[in-house]
Amino acid sequence: VQPTTPPEATSTPSAANPTPVSPAVTVQPPAQGSVVRINPSETAELTFTGAEDEAFTSRSTGPAGDVVGFTVTGDGSIDTSLAIVAEDGLAVASDDDSGEGFNPELLGVTLPAYGGYQVTVRPVVSGLTGTVTLTYKTFIQTALGQGAISVTLNDKYGPQVLRFTGHAGETV
């Protein structure tokens, strides 16, 4: 028997879901059924109770080309994985151990299309208990034209995409 989340735990009043200027994430703990909102540069504490197939699923909306990052940190009592999946089921990015202390970390992920995304944190081994912190990293500025932009290239950041507006015949 799979645990289910009551329908009232997954709906929020329309006033609580304004059209975001930048993507916002809703974290829904399955055991408690409460809804916590997390925005860029914020964190959310996730407590795993040991329920079978337990996972925290967050939802966000973002336009194609936006760059997002998420990290999960814990005290080592529970090993977790992190995944971003588009609403059409396309796997965007996932990680298990590339962050500090073998925690999951996804940095510099470019959203492939406009739409909804799910960010899921789950234990690598079902049934474990522990508390971790999910951090929604600030978007990396990718639009050229207002000055210099610093780009980090290493094994934790995927390819970086920078956008600019140009005109025919212009040298860039």
C-alpha positions in Angstrom: 0.0 0.0 0.0 1.4 3.3 -1.0 1.0 6.3 1.3 -1.1 9.1 -0.2 -1.2 12.8 0.5 -4.7 14.1 1.2 -6.0 16.4 -1.7 -6.4 19.4 0.6 -2.6 19.3 1.3 -1.8 19.8 -2.4 -4.1 22.7 -3.1 -3.5 26.3 -2.0 -5.7 29.3 -2.3 -5.2 31.2 -5.6 -4.1 34.3 -3.6 -1.1 32.2 -2.4 -0.1 31.5 -6.0 0.4 34.9 -7.6 2.1 35.0 -11.0 5.8 34.9 -10.1 8.2 37.4 -11.3 10.9 34.8 -10.9 10.2 31.1 -10.2 9.1 30.2 -6.7 9.1 26.7 -5.3 6.5 25.0 -3.1 7.9 22.3 -0.8 5.3 19.8 0.3 6.3 17.5 3.1 4.2 14.3 2.5 3.9 13.3 6.2 2.8 16.6 7.5 0.8 17.7 4.4 1.7 21.4 5.0 2.9 23.6 2.2 6.0 25.7 2.6 7.1 28.3 -0.1 10.8 28.7 -1.0 12.1 31.4 -3.2 15.5 32.0 -4.7 18.2 32.5 -2.0 15.9 30.8 0.6 16.1 27.5 2.4 13.6 24.9 3.6 14.1 22.3 6.3 12.9 18.8 5.2 12.4 16.1 7.8 12.1 12.5 6.6 10.1 10.3 8.9 11.1 7.0 7.5 7.9 6.4 5.5 8.3 4.1 2.5 8.9 5.9 -0.8 8.9 9.3 1.1 10.0 12.3 -1.0 9.6 16.1 -0.9 8.4 17.4 -4.2 8.6 21.0 -5.0 7.0 22.7 -8.0 8.3 25.8 -9.9 7.7 27.6 -13.1 10.4 29.2 -15.2 11.1 30.3 -18.8 13.5 28.6 -21.1 17.1 29.7 -20.5 16.7 30.6 -16.8 19.5 29.1 -14.8 18.7 27.5 -11.4 20.6 25.8 -8.7 19.6 23.6 -5.7 21.7 22.1 -2.9 20.7 19.7 -0.1 22.8 19.6 3.1 22.4 17.4 6.1 24.3 16.1 9.1 25.1 12.7 7.4 22.2 10.8 9.1 20.4 10.4 5.8 21.8 10.2 2.2 19.5 11.9 -0.3 19.2 12.4 -4.1 17.9 15.5 -5.9 16.2 15.7 -9.3 14.6 18.3 -11.6 11.9 17.0 -14.0 9.9 19.0 -16.4 6.1 18.7 -16.2 6.1 16.7 -19.4 8.3 14.1 -17.7 11.6 15.2 -19.3 14.5 14.6 -16.9 16.3 17.9 -16.7 19.0 17.1 -14.1 19.7 14.8 -11.2 22.4 14.3 -8.6 23.3 12.1 -5.7 26.7 12.9 -4.2 28.5 15.8 -5.9 27.9 18.4 -3.2 29.8 19.0 0.0 29.9 16.0 2.3 28.5 13.8 -0.5 25.1 15.7 -0.5 23.3 16.3 -3.8 23.9 19.6 -5.6 22.6 20.9 -8.9 24.2 24.2 -9.9 23.9 26.2 -13.1 21.1 24.1 -14.6 19.5 25.8 -17.7 15.8 25.2 -18.0 15.2 23.8 -21.5 11.7 25.2 -22.1 9.1 27.4 -20.5 6.8 25.5 -18.1 6.5 23.8 -14.8 9.2 21.8 -13.1 9.3 19.5 -10.1 12.3 19.4 -7.8 12.3 16.2 -5.8 14.5 15.3 -2.8 14.3 11.7 -1.5 16.4 9.3 0.6 18.7 7.1 -1.5 17.6 4.2 0.8 13.9 4.2 1.6 12.9 4.1 5.2 15.6 6.3 6.7 15.0 9.2 9.0 16.7 12.6 9.2 16.6 16.3 8.5 18.2 18.1 5.5 18.1 21.6 4.2 17.1 22.4 0.6 18.6 25.7 -0.7 17.3 27.4 -3.8 20.3 29.1 -5.2 19.9 32.6 -6.7 19.6 32.7 -10.4 22.8 33.4 -12.3 22.5 36.5 -14.4 22.8 35.4 -18.0 21.9 38.5 -20.1 24.9 40.4 -21.5 24.6 44.1 -22.1 24.9 45.7 -18.7 28.6 45.1 -18.2 30.8 42.1 -17.4 29.4 38.7 -16.2 31.6 36.2 -14.3 31.0 32.6 -15.5 32.2 29.6 -13.4 33.2 26.5 -15.4 34.1 23.4 -13.4 32.8 19.8 -12.8 29.8 21.1 -10.7 28.5 23.6 -13.3 27.2 22.3 -16.7 27.6 24.4 -19.8 26.8 28.0 -19.2 24.7 29.9 -21.7 24.8 33.7 -22.0 22.2 35.7 -23.9 22.5 39.0 -25.7 20.7 41.0 -28.4 22.5 41.8 -31.6 21.9 43.4 -35.0 22.8 42.2 -38.4 26.4 43.1 -39.3 27.4 43.8 -35.7 30.7 42.3 -34.5 30.5 40.4 -31.3 
